[in-house]
Amino acid sequence: MLVVGIGQCSWDCLAVADRYPPANSKCEVRHWQEQGGGPVATALVALSRFGVPGRFLGVVGDDTEGEKIRSCLQREGIETVGLVTRKHASSQKAFIAIENTAGSRTIFWQRPTGSPLLPEELPRDFLDGCSFLHLDGLMKDVSLSAASQARDKGIPVMLDAGSSRPGMEALANSCDYLVAAERFALEMGWDGTMEGFQSFAARFSSAVVTVTLGERGSITRHGRETFALPAFPAVTVDTTGAGDVFHGGYLFGLLQGLSLEDTIRFASAAAALKCGRIGGRAGIPDVASVLRFLDDKGVSLRAWPGVMQTPRDPSKARET
């Protein structure tokens, strides 16, 4: 059982202030933390804490942040042989300002200066032992190549679509699960209504399309069925990384063989718990914590297997 991820990795600096400061002012912060970040990288960390090993492929620079990114992933038990270091390059970095009262945040970030990972840089064995491939589409060419290779091997592919980038529609049509942010859906033409979601999702060949709506929950198309699920109320300190943890929980639910609805409930609970702490990684719960949280909310996962399962065949979703 192994999830392979290809995409962004970042070093995040996070500061919590009572309120976002006006221009030309100084602001003392309540808390300052540094953590690893990035959508795919954080999803793999969540999976590792749920007991599923991961293998990450991406790019860092030969700077201090790159060393921190690599060592942070390794401490979480994630394989980093495919994490390429570009010489004389800077790693992706972010500064995240968090308002203490609302948990809202503003992100300032810088792209890595090294060239993207290339398809020819994928190790021949990068999919060995892989049960699922997880992508964020940042590096278009290598993502398309990896998705094609995975599907040739019968390995399901999930795309975390945060926003509409060049090549994202083609990549979405190369994946079995499209789990996207509301921003992506709106940029791709969704009108925001339940009625319009079916036609929006039908644009993609993905067996399952889920769009996350923050505190409003999520909406999903599976075959000819469309359903919405609410988010879980939780104490929110910081929403950074909540979507990434949602993706990790979603993958875990699929690997456990849960129903699609229970998979989304598990992912939503994991994301809600993450929001109780600063940063994308510090608040990631373990499985027992997620199940206790669900139990406290009066939610039981039907036929919780308690042991690792092979992922559900996405072709069966197309037949529904």
Summary of the structure (lengths in Angstrom):
residues: 320
radius of gyration: 18.7
end to end distance: 26.3
largest distance: 58.7
contacts: 1130
relative contact order: 0.14
helix: 33%
strand: 24%
